Amino acid sequence: MSMRGPGLATSAVSATAVVVTGRSFSRLLAIYLNDHLAGATAVVELARRALKENPGNDYGRFLATLAEEIAEDRGTLVQLMETLLIPRSRVKVPAAWALEKIGRLKLNGTIRGYSPLSRLIEFEGLATGIDAKRALWLALLQIRANDERLRDFDLELLAARAEDQRQRLEPHRLSAANEALSSA
């Protein structure tokens, strides 16, 4: 199925053939990638905040590496969008950044400051973001054969890296859950 050029492409949806122009596919891909870029922006900010709140402990040491990797992965997504000539949304990315900041106002069991529940919620947000990023790389793998510009990106490696990040995060998330909830 061709997803480029002025011709038509077909896609099967629930056993029904749907005809969509190549232009529509580009528009849908742009929406999809901008949604992921917005999410990646929020997750980068979340990782940085979690790192700042955990200086000098095991969580902080782990988050130093993870936050850097997450920022690099966001950079790869930006490069991919530039390669595909997909402009960044002027609304979604700044909105995601602002929503992450507003999310800090969530009640966490203390009037002010950081609590063990804050850490757990942050780690669960990171887990969700990493899972979404892995899903992105795997989705792009499905269309790579139809767009040679995607061949410059090692999508399998990026998906494996996300899986590795998620596996490394899980023991920290569970430890944070134990700390936050064991006295509940």
Summary of the structure (lengths in Angstrom):
residues: 184
radius of gyration: 19.0
end to end distance: 54.0
largest distance: 61.9
contacts: 524
relative contact order: 0.13
helix: 72%
strand: 7%
